[in-house]
Amino acid sequence: MGTGLGRVRGLGSAKQGTHHWWMQRLTAAGNLLLVSWFVVSLVRLPDLSHAVVTEWLAKPLVAVAMILLAGNVFWHLRLGLQVFIEDYVHNEASKLGLLVLLNFFAIGAGAIAIFSIARIAFGGAA
């Protein structure tokens, strides 16, 4: 059915709010775990020199965890900024443009981060 205003506009519930809310909470929990692991791991290193950090990052389990962290952070960022844009940008053309830019940024920055981690992990760091 929907609300009276929704019927007049021809819009009903998108039924996506609960899914989006859960995804944001799950990525937040993932960030909590992965960032905690990251901070503890860095504190346990003997020093934070380039050689020590790249040697640590070249370990397979560390590289996989870092790739998960990068992907999760950018997904969480995208979800949060999407809600912000949808709530506070009222011009539909601007909203669409900002959402497209947000998706390009999140995917692009995530891809660069994952590529950088993989390059170090596979020994291509220079």
C-alpha positions, 0 to 999 in steps of 0.5 A: 500500500504505502503512504498517501504521499507515496501513492501520489508520487508513484513511489512505494517502499523500496524495501532496501532500508533493512538490508542497507542497515544490516550491511552497514552494521556488519561492515562496522563490526568487520572494521572493528575486528580488522582495525583492532588486528591491524593496530595490535599487529603494528604495535607488535612489530619491532619498528615501523621502518619500510623494510620491516613493514613490507616484510610483514605485509608480504606474509600471506595471511597478513596480506589477505587480512589487509585486503579484507580490511581495505575492501571492508573499509571502502564498502563501509565508507560507500554505504555511509556516504550513500545515506548521507547523500540520499538524506541531504542532497535534494536535487535529483540530478545532483544526487545521482551525480554524487552517487555515481562519483561515490561509487567510482571513488569507493571502487577505484580507491579500494582497487588501488589499495588492494593492488598495492597490498598484492604488489607488496605481497607478491614481491613487486614492491620497489 
